[in-house]
């Protein structure tokens, strides 16, 4: 019996190249599912809103160094973080990875004082 590969959780800036699969697949999904310009939706908030100084965070789940899931939050108000861009790579869906992303984001938001 083989065990499931271990997942590594990392916090990254939006400019990290490992974020590209997230941006690419989200763009395709938004365009296909909602029929709108994905670039406009993904660019709706400045990248800085997903960084520490501005109260946000972007994280990825890596499996063997590959980005398999991720998500972010941004500051909504002094006590509220808004979860954004929850994503699971199309080849890794149905494994509970989005649930793990949400749990990690909620934990990180709580550690930063969001309720």
C-alpha positions in Angstrom: 0.0 0.0 0.0 1.4 3.4 -0.9 0.7 6.5 1.1 -0.6 9.7 -0.4 2.1 12.2 -1.3 2.7 14.8 1.3 1.4 18.3 0.6 3.5 21.4 1.4 1.7 24.7 2.2 3.6 27.8 1.1 2.7 31.5 1.2 3.8 33.3 -2.0 3.4 36.6 -3.8 1.1 36.7 -6.8 4.2 37.2 -9.0 5.7 33.8 -7.9 5.9 31.6 -11.1 4.2 28.7 -9.2 1.0 30.8 -9.2 0.7 30.7 -13.0 -1.2 27.4 -13.2 -3.8 28.9 -10.8 -4.2 32.1 -12.8 -4.3 30.2 -16.1 -6.9 27.6 -15.0 -9.0 30.2 -13.1 -9.0 32.3 -16.2 -10.2 29.4 -18.4 -12.8 28.4 -15.8 -14.2 31.9 -15.3 -14.5 32.4 -19.1 -16.1 29.0 -19.7 -18.4 28.9 -16.7 -19.5 32.5 -16.5 -18.9 33.7 -20.0 -17.1 36.9 -19.0 -13.7 38.3 -19.4 -11.6 36.3 -17.0 -8.7 38.8 -17.1 -11.0 41.6 -15.9 -12.3 39.4 -13.0 -8.8 38.2 -12.0 -7.4 41.7 -12.2 -10.4 43.2 -10.2 -8.2 43.6 -7.1 -4.6 44.7 -7.2 -2.1 42.0 -6.4 -0.9 43.9 -3.4 -4.3 43.1 -1.7 -3.1 39.5 -1.4 0.1 40.4 0.5 0.9 40.8 4.2 1.3 44.6 4.4 -2.3 45.0 3.0 -3.9 42.3 5.2 -4.0 39.6 2.6 -2.4 36.3 1.7 -1.9 33.9 -1.2 -1.0 30.3 -0.5 -0.4 27.2 -2.6 -0.5 23.5 -1.9 2.5 21.8 -3.5 2.8 18.1 -4.2 6.3 17.1 -5.2 7.0 20.7 -5.9 4.0 21.1 -8.3 1.2 23.6 -7.6 -1.9 21.4 -7.1 -4.2 23.8 -5.3 -4.3 27.3 -3.9 -6.3 30.3 -2.8 -6.1 33.7 -1.2 -7.8 36.1 1.1 -7.9 39.9 1.1 -8.8 42.4 3.8 -12.5 43.2 3.6 -12.7 45.3 6.7 -10.9 45.4 10.1 -12.3 42.0 11.3 -13.2 40.3 8.0 -11.1 38.5 5.4 -12.7 37.7 2.0 -11.6 34.4 0.5 -10.8 34.6 -3.2 -9.4 32.5 -6.0 -9.9 29.1 -4.5 -8.5 26.7 -7.0 -7.6 23.0 -7.5 -5.6 22.0 -10.6 -7.9 20.1 -13.0 -5.7 16.9 -12.8 -6.0 16.9 -8.9 -9.7 17.4 -8.3 -11.9 15.3 -6.1 -9.2 14.8 -3.5 -10.4 17.3 -0.9 -7.6 19.8 -1.7 -10.0 22.8 -1.9 -11.2 21.9 1.6 -7.6 21.9 2.8 -7.0 25.3 1.1 -10.0 26.8 2.8 -8.9 25.4 6.2 -5.4 26.8 5.7 -6.8 30.2 4.7 -9.1 30.3 7.6 -6.3 29.4 10.0 -4.0 32.1 8.6 -6.8 34.7 8.6 -7.6 33.9 12.3 -3.9 34.2 13.2 -4.0 37.7 11.7 -6.9 38.7 13.9 -9.8 38.2 11.4 -12.9 36.8 12.9 
